[in-house]
Amino acid sequence: MRFMIALTFNLLLKNAGINPKEVYLVRHKDTRIAQSLLRSRGSSPYELWLTQRNKFETYQQLQGGDCFRKRDWIASFVATPWNETLFVGLYRKQGCGKLPVELRVCPVSGKPVSDDNCVYYDLVLNERLLEWSGKLTIEWGDGFRAWIQNADSKESGDKKIVEIRKEVQESPFPGYREFRHENIAEIQSVLPSWQVALRNCKGIYLLTCKDHGEPYVGKADGDCGFWGRFITYATTVHGGNEGMKQHKCSGYTVTILEAIATPTLDELDLLESLWKDKLGSRKWGLNEN
């Protein structure tokens, strides 16, 4: 009889000569960024790691309280736009102290950081496991709110490796007709290149209640196109719409119905009305006008 041994992250740590008892597993997924992105400030941890690694590492070094004090190693992961848990590097803690003057703005939120609520950890990227950076994903488990865990925790268990990729990947924008996001409250997690595409086009979009399927048809006519409108929903849930203010649900999926580079306001109004009629969003959905 042959037995298959599951490949786990702790096996990689041990193979690299590191005791899991000395390691924190850290999954970065910051929920403060939606309003920052609306103001063109801040970036998601994934976006920072992908495009500005030095700023990502600064973000990781700025922590509230003593969360990294008891262990010397940080295995760092980021949440991708597909809610994967992607390994980005193993860091060695060299010490901690007060916040340096030049680092008093959080790269994710874009807001000032004070000494009163922040500890600066001196974390140095280690060469061990570096070949897996951006290529390895693990199964984090159900406790997504537990963003920091002990690698040897009996409760969370050894993390199963889900995938090992040949190269670091960034998926291309699928096109406006094919674009879909499962939860508009987390729209800020989409890739930087996708954000640019959404900024550069206006048109008509569809929100669908994830619980009962009620549709809402809206138009994106502002300077930031679809992106500016979608971020408004991420920060307010209802986007200022009366029908959605009264509607209670777990969230909305978002798709694009019509995309036009330089539409007139009359053209958008007409298209919006036509789609409301086609989908019955006034009678059966959340459009009240």
N, C-alpha and C positions, 0 to 999 in steps of 0.2 A: 504494500500500500504506500502511495506517495502522498506527502503532505506539502501543501503550499504555504510558505511563510509570508505573511503580509509585510510589505515594506513600510516602515514607520519612520517618523522624523527622529525619534530617539535613537534608532539604529544608526542613522547618519551622524548624530552627535557622538555616539560612542565610537563609531568608526574613525571620527576625527579626533579622538582622544579627549572628549569633553563629557563630564559627568552631568546627566540631566538634572541632578539635584542642585546644580549651580546655575541653572538656566531659567530665565523668564521667557515665556512665549507671549509676544505682544502683537495684537491685530489692530492696525490703525484704520479706523473708519470714523471720521469726524462729522458730527451732525450739525456743527455750527456754520457750515460754509455757504448755505443757500443764499442768505442775505448778503454775504460778502461778495458772492459771485454776481449778484444783481448790481452791485456797486462797482463791478470790475476789480474787486480786491480779493485776495486770497485764492487758494486752490485746494482741491481735494488732496489727501495724502498720496493717493495713487498717481494723480497728475504731477504732483511735486516730484515724486520718485522717478517718474518716467522722463520728465523734462528738466528738472532742476534739483539734482540729487543733493547738492549742498544745502538747499533750503529744506528739503525733506529731513535731512539729518539734524538741522537746527530745530525743526518742529519736534522731532523725537527727543531731543535733549531737554526741552522745556516741559517740565511736568509739575503738576500740582502735588505737593506733599512728598512723602517718602516712598513712592510706589516702587522705585528701583533700588532701594537701599540694601536689601538683604542678600542679593545675588550678584555675581560678577559678570554674568553673560546675558545678553539680550538677543534672542532670535526674533528678528523683525519681519512682520508680514503686513501686507496692505490688502484692503478689500477692493476688488476690481469692480468695474461697472456691471459685471455679471454675477456679483456677490461671491466670487471665488476668494479663497484665502491664499494669496500669492507670497511666497518667500522672497525677501529682497536683501537679506544679509544678516550676518552674525556679528554682533558688536560686543566689545570688551569694555566694561566700565572701569575708568581710571580714577574716578572720584566724583564728588559733587560739591556744589557751593552756590554762591550768590550769582544772580543773573548778570552777565556782562552788559555794559551799556549799549553796545552795538547790536544786541539781540533782543531789544525790547519791543519788537512787533512780531506777533505770531504769524508765520507764513501762511497758515490755513485760514484763520478768521480775519486777518488783516487788522486786528485790533491791538492796541498797546498792551504790554504785559508788565506787571509790576512785581517788585520783590516780595510783596506781601503774600501773594498766592502762587508763587512759582519757585521751583528748585531747578537749578541747571546741572545736568549730569554730563560729565565728560565721557562720551561714548566714542570709541574708535572702531571703525570697520576692520574686521579681521579677515585674513585671506582664507581661513578655513571655511569650507562650504560655499565659497564665492562663485564656484562654477555653476551652482544651482540657482543663483540670484536671477529672478525674473522668469524662471523656467519651471519651478516646482510649486505645485499647489497641494494643500493638505485639507483634510476634512476637519473643520474647526469644531463641529458639533452644534448642539442646539443652543448653547449659552453664548449667543453673539454679543450680548451686553457685557459679558465678562471678557473685556478686551485684553486683560493681562492674566495669564495663568502660569502656574508652576509646571515645568516640563514633566516632572515626576508625579504630578497630582493623581491620586487614586480616583477622584471624582470625574475629572475630565478625561483621564486615560491617555495613553500614548496616541499621538495623532497619526492617523493613516494617511499615507501619501496617495493622492488621487491621480495626479498626472505629472509627468516630466516631459517638458517640451524641448525640441531641438534648439529653438531660438526664442528670444524675447519677442512677444507678439503685440501688435496694436492693430485691431481689426479696422478695415476701412469703413467709412460711412456707407451705410447700405443703400442710400438714396432716400428721397423724401417719401415716396409712396410706400417703400418697404420699412420705413422707420417705425419702431414701436418700443415703448418703454413700459415695463410692467407696473411701475409705481412712480407717479409723477412727483411724489414727495421726496424721492431720491434722484430726481433728474440731474442734480449737480454732479453725480458720479460718472456721467458719460465722458468719453474720451475728449481731450482738448480739440482734436481735429473735428469731432462731431459737433462740439459747441460752436466752432467757427461756422460750420455749414448751417446750423440752425439760426445763427445770428444773421446770416447773409440772405435769408429768404423770409417772405411773409406768406400768409395764406390762411386756410381754414383747417382746423384741427378737431379731433373728436376725443372727448374724455368718456370713459365707460366705468360705471360703478363696479368694483370688483366683487361685490356681494350679490347684487341683484340685476346688474346689467343695464341700468338706466343710462341713456346716452345724454351727453351735453355737447352741443356744437358751438364752437367759438371761433373768433378771428384774431389773428396776430397781425396788427397793423402798426406797431411801434418801431422805433429806431433799431431796436435789438431783435426784431423779427420774432420767429418762434421761440428762440431762447429766452428773450426777455419776458414773454408771456408765460412760458412754462415755469420759470423761476418764481414768478409771482404766485403761482399755485403752490409751489414747494414751500413758500414762506407763509402763506395765508390759508392754505387748504382750499378755500372757496374762490379765491381770485376776485372777490368783490361781487360775485353773482348771488342773487337772492335765493334762487332755487337750491343752490349748493350749500348755502348757509344753513338751511333747515334740514338738509339731508345728512344723515349719520351713516357712515360706512367705513370700512377698513382702508379704503384708498381707491385711486383711479388709475387705470391704464391710459396711455395716451398714444394716439396715432395721428398721422397727417392725411387729410383728405384732398386738399389742393395746395400746391406750392407755386407761388408766382414771384419772380424776382422784383419787379417794379409795378405792382398793381396800383390802380387808383382806389380811392376810398369807396366810390360808388360800385366799382367792380367787386370789391371785397364784401360790401353789404349785400349785393345781389347773390353772390355765391354762398354766403352764410345762410341767407334765407332759403335758397334752393336746397341746401343740405339739411336744414332743419325740417323741411317738408319731406324730403326723401327718407329720412331716418325717423320721422315722427317724434322728434325730440321735444316739441312743444306739448303734444298730447300725451305721450308716454314717457317722456324723459324729464330733464331738469331745466330746460329752457322755458322761462316764463314770458319772454317777450316774443 
